């Protein structure tokens, strides 16, 4: 089993692949999730991925799809490179561009700790077993401790065998802008080595002037780089 060794001496546990693991207790699954989530920000040096953003305005039957290459470098850099776009340019400039800009702003402002799914930001309440992405999961109700932008009221699903984050869903408690409100979402996650990263998000909201909006974002081809791996890259 591969682990990454943080500079503070603790290790970020990697998930075993291809091994049938025994079920954890709900408390242990939550503790394992919290430990991994707390360590990941300091251990993820960078990643690259491809994202496909599909947005539609049901009231006007307008839609568009934008594929981009994304590159993240810790701690404050997120860049997008356009690959292709099909559809209505109004959707691209007024919906998709706003979504991408909100991601950039989140990274540049270093809002990670303030919006993390952590005991500092949420109260957790165990609700029983469920299923997400075809995996047996423990379900926890999340109640935000404040109405900070980026927090939500909803549920979290953790893999019952590993404690890995599988899904979060709910309603955003405070709109990030005057342009949009009443945001509902479902976001799925997968593990890439020692890191857990989002792979799909479906969101619906009401936007001023254009009405109901539906956005689906799929992330694929992740190539995460750990801090230690980056540090040992030879220089010429």
ZALODO-614858 format. One record per residue (C-alpha): residue number from 1; z, x, y. Coordinates in steps of 0.05 Angstrom, whole numbers, plus 32768, in hexadecimal, padded with zeros to 4 digits. Layout:
<atoms>
[atom NUM,[Z,X,Y]]
...
</atoms>
This chain:
<atoms>
[atom 1,[8000,8000,8000]]
[atom 2,[7FEB,801C,8043]]
[atom 3,[801C,801E,807E]]
[atom 4,[8016,8036,80C5]]
[atom 5,[804F,8060,80DF]]
[atom 6,[8063,804F,8127]]
[atom 7,[807C,8085,8155]]
[atom 8,[80C2,8066,8154]]
[atom 9,[80C8,8073,8109]]
[atom 10,[80BF,802C,80F2]]
[atom 11,[8085,8017,80C6]]
[atom 12,[8056,7FDD,80CF]]
[atom 13,[804E,7FC0,8089]]
[atom 14,[8007,7FB6,8071]]
[atom 15,[7FF8,7F7A,8044]]
[atom 16,[7FE8,7F86,7FFC]]
[atom 17,[7FA1,7F6F,7FEA]]
[atom 18,[7F8D,7F55,7FA6]]
[atom 19,[7FD6,7F4F,7F8F]]
[atom 20,[7FF7,7F0D,7F7E]]
[atom 21,[8037,7F11,7FA6]]
[atom 22,[8075,7EE6,7F99]]
[atom 23,[8087,7EB0,7FCB]]
[atom 24,[80B7,7EC4,8002]]
[atom 25,[80ED,7E97,801C]]
[atom 26,[80DC,7E75,805E]]
[atom 27,[8110,7EA0,8082]]
[atom 28,[80F4,7EE0,8065]]
[atom 29,[80AD,7ECD,8076]]
[atom 30,[80C1,7EC0,80BE]]
[atom 31,[80E7,7F02,80C2]]
[atom 32,[80AB,7F28,80A6]]
[atom 33,[807D,7F06,80D8]]
[atom 34,[80AB,7F17,8112]]
[atom 35,[80B0,7F60,80FD]]
[atom 36,[8065,7F69,80F6]]
[atom 37,[8056,7F44,8137]]
[atom 38,[8088,7F6E,815E]]
[atom 39,[8069,7FAF,8144]]
[atom 40,[801F,7F9F,814A]]
[atom 41,[8017,7FA6,8196]]
[atom 42,[8030,7FEE,8193]]
[atom 43,[8006,8000,8156]]
[atom 44,[7FC2,7FE2,8166]]
[atom 45,[7F9D,8016,818E]]
[atom 46,[7F5B,7FF1,8192]]
[atom 47,[7F2A,7FC5,816E]]
[atom 48,[7EE2,7FAE,8170]]
[atom 49,[7EC8,7F6A,8159]]
[atom 50,[7E91,7F38,8162]]
[atom 51,[7EA1,7EF4,8180]]
[atom 52,[7E77,7EB5,8181]]
[atom 53,[7E8C,7E82,81B5]]
[atom 54,[7E70,7E3C,81AD]]
[atom 55,[7E80,7E0A,81E5]]
[atom 56,[7E6A,7DC3,81F1]]
[atom 57,[7E74,7D8B,8223]]
[atom 58,[7E71,7D4A,81FC]]
[atom 59,[7E6C,7D1E,823A]]
[atom 60,[7E2B,7D3E,8250]]
[atom 61,[7E12,7D57,820B]]
[atom 62,[7E0D,7D9E,8226]]
[atom 63,[7E1E,7DDA,81FA]]
[atom 64,[7E15,7E24,81F4]]
[atom 65,[7E25,7E5E,81C5]]
[atom 66,[7E32,7EA5,81DB]]
[atom 67,[7E39,7EE0,81AD]]
[atom 68,[7E5C,7F1E,81C8]]
[atom 69,[7E76,7F60,81AF]]
[atom 70,[7EBE,7F6A,81C3]]
[atom 71,[7EE4,7FAB,81CA]]
[atom 72,[7F2F,7FAF,81D5]]
[atom 73,[7F53,7FEF,81E9]]
[atom 74,[7F9F,7FED,81EF]]
[atom 75,[7FC0,7FDB,821A]]
[atom 76,[7F96,7FBB,8252]]
[atom 77,[7F4C,7FBE,8242]]
[atom 78,[7F20,7F87,8225]]
[atom 79,[7ED5,7F8C,822D]]
[atom 80,[7E9C,7F5E,8218]]
[atom 81,[7E54,7F71,820B]]
[atom 82,[7E22,7F36,8209]]
[atom 83,[7DF8,7F31,81CA]]
[atom 84,[7DD6,7EED,81CE]]
[atom 85,[7DDC,7EA9,81EF]]
[atom 86,[7DBB,7E67,81DF]]
[atom 87,[7DC6,7E25,8202]]
[atom 88,[7DD6,7E0A,8246]]
[atom 89,[7DE3,7E3E,827C]]
[atom 90,[7E15,7E10,829F]]
[atom 91,[7E40,7E12,8260]]
[atom 92,[7E3B,7E5D,825E]]
[atom 93,[7E50,7E68,82A6]]
[atom 94,[7E84,7E31,82AD]]
[atom 95,[7EA4,7E2E,8269]]
[atom 96,[7E97,7E6B,823F]]
[atom 97,[7E9C,7E9D,8278]]
[atom 98,[7EE0,7E7F,828C]]
[atom 99,[7EF9,7E86,8244]]
[atom 100,[7EE5,7ECF,8241]]
[atom 101,[7F02,7EDE,8285]]
[atom 102,[7F44,7EBF,8272]]
[atom 103,[7F48,7EEF,8236]]
[atom 104,[7F3A,7F2A,8263]]
[atom 105,[7F6E,7F14,8295]]
[atom 106,[7FA2,7F0B,825E]]
[atom 107,[7F97,7F53,8246]]
[atom 108,[7F94,7F72,828C]]
[atom 109,[7FD4,7F4F,82A2]]
[atom 110,[7FF8,7F66,8263]]
[atom 111,[800F,7F1F,8252]]
[atom 112,[8017,7F2E,8208]]
[atom 113,[8063,7F30,8207]]
[atom 114,[806A,7EF3,8233]]
[atom 115,[803C,7EC9,8205]]
[atom 116,[804C,7EE7,81C1]]
[atom 117,[8063,7EB8,818A]]
[atom 118,[80A8,7ED6,8188]]
[atom 119,[80F2,7EC0,818A]]
[atom 120,[80F3,7ED5,81D4]]
[atom 121,[80BE,7EA0,81E5]]
[atom 122,[80C8,7E6A,81B0]]
[atom 123,[80FC,7E45,8187]]
[atom 124,[80E7,7E42,813E]]
[atom 125,[80F6,7E07,8110]]
[atom 126,[80E2,7E08,80C7]]
[atom 127,[80BD,7DC8,80B3]]
[atom 128,[80AA,7DD5,806A]]
[atom 129,[806E,7DEC,8042]]
[atom 130,[8025,7DE0,8055]]
[atom 131,[7FE0,7DFC,804D]]
[atom 132,[7FB2,7E22,807C]]
[atom 133,[7F70,7E44,806C]]
[atom 134,[7F7C,7E32,8023]]
[atom 135,[7FBE,7E5A,8022]]
[atom 136,[8003,7E41,8013]]
[atom 137,[802A,7E47,8053]]
[atom 138,[806E,7E3A,8072]]
[atom 139,[806A,7E0E,80B0]]
[atom 140,[8095,7E19,80ED]]
[atom 141,[809B,7DED,812B]]
[atom 142,[8096,7E16,816B]]
[atom 143,[80B9,7E00,81AA]]
[atom 144,[80AC,7E2D,81E7]]
[atom 145,[80E9,7E45,820E]]
[atom 146,[80C3,7E3E,8250]]
[atom 147,[8083,7E21,826D]]
[atom 148,[8063,7E65,8277]]
[atom 149,[8017,7E66,8277]]
[atom 150,[7FFF,7E77,8231]]
[atom 151,[8038,7E57,820B]]
[atom 152,[802E,7E18,81E0]]
[atom 153,[8054,7DE3,81BB]]
[atom 154,[803E,7DDC,8173]]
[atom 155,[8041,7DFB,812E]]
[atom 156,[8039,7E3E,810C]]
[atom 157,[8024,7E4B,80C4]]
[atom 158,[803A,7E89,809F]]
[atom 159,[8020,7E9F,805B]]
[atom 160,[8057,7E8E,8029]]
[atom 161,[804A,7ECF,8002]]
[atom 162,[8046,7F01,803B]]
[atom 163,[8061,7EE2,807B]]
[atom 164,[801E,7EF1,809C]]
[atom 165,[8007,7EC3,80D4]]
[atom 166,[7FD2,7E93,80BC]]
[atom 167,[7FCC,7E5D,80F2]]
[atom 168,[7FEA,7E43,8133]]
[atom 169,[7FDA,7E00,8151]]
[atom 170,[7FF3,7DD6,818B]]
[atom 171,[7FEF,7DC3,81D4]]
[atom 172,[7FF2,7DF5,820D]]
[atom 173,[802F,7DE5,8238]]
[atom 174,[8012,7DFD,827A]]
[atom 175,[7FC9,7DFE,828F]]
[atom 176,[7FAF,7E45,829E]]
[atom 177,[7F85,7E2B,82D8]]
[atom 178,[7F76,7DF1,8305]]
[atom 179,[7F33,7DEA,82E1]]
[atom 180,[7F4E,7DD4,829D]]
[atom 181,[7F89,7DAE,8280]]
[atom 182,[7FA1,7D89,8241]]
[atom 183,[7F8F,7DC3,8213]]
[atom 184,[7F96,7DBA,81C8]]
[atom 185,[7F84,7DF1,8197]]
[atom 186,[7F86,7E0A,814F]]
[atom 187,[7F81,7E55,8144]]
[atom 188,[7F79,7E78,8100]]
[atom 189,[7F8B,7EC0,80F1]]
[atom 190,[7F7A,7EF3,80BB]]
[atom 191,[7F96,7F37,80A8]]
[atom 192,[7F6E,7F77,80B3]]
[atom 193,[7F96,7FAE,8093]]
[atom 194,[7FD9,7FAF,80B5]]
[atom 195,[7FC2,7F83,80EF]]
[atom 196,[7FBE,7F38,80F6]]
[atom 197,[7F87,7F20,8125]]
[atom 198,[7F68,7EDC,8138]]
[atom 199,[7F28,7EC8,8113]]
[atom 200,[7F1B,7E82,812D]]
[atom 201,[7F34,7E54,8164]]
[atom 202,[7F21,7E0C,8171]]
[atom 203,[7F37,7DEF,81B3]]
[atom 204,[7F2D,7DAF,81D9]]
[atom 205,[7F3E,7DA2,8222]]
[atom 206,[7F2F,7D79,825F]]
[atom 207,[7F0B,7D9F,8296]]
[atom 208,[7F05,7D86,82DE]]
[atom 209,[7EBF,7D6E,82F0]]
[atom 210,[7EA2,7D77,82AA]]
[atom 211,[7ED2,7D4F,827F]]
[atom 212,[7EE3,7D5E,8237]]
[atom 213,[7ED4,7DA4,821E]]
[atom 214,[7ED2,7DBE,81D6]]
[atom 215,[7ED3,7E09,81C8]]
[atom 216,[7ECE,7E2C,8185]]
[atom 217,[7ED5,7E78,8182]]
[atom 218,[7EC9,7EA0,8143]]
[atom 219,[7EDD,7EEA,813F]]
[atom 220,[7EC0,7F16,8109]]
[atom 221,[7EB1,7F5F,80F5]]
[atom 222,[7EF4,7F78,810E]]
[atom 223,[7EFE,7FC4,810E]]
[atom 224,[7F46,7FD0,8122]]
[atom 225,[7F5F,8017,8130]]
[atom 226,[7FA8,8029,8129]]
[atom 227,[7FCB,8057,815A]]
[atom 228,[7FD2,8090,8127]]
[atom 229,[7F8A,808B,8111]]
[atom 230,[7F73,8091,8159]]
[atom 231,[7FA0,80CC,8165]]
[atom 232,[7F84,80F6,812C]]
[atom 233,[7F3A,80ED,813D]]
[atom 234,[7F1F,8135,8142]]
[atom 235,[7F01,814C,8184]]
[atom 236,[7EC5,8179,818A]]
</atoms>
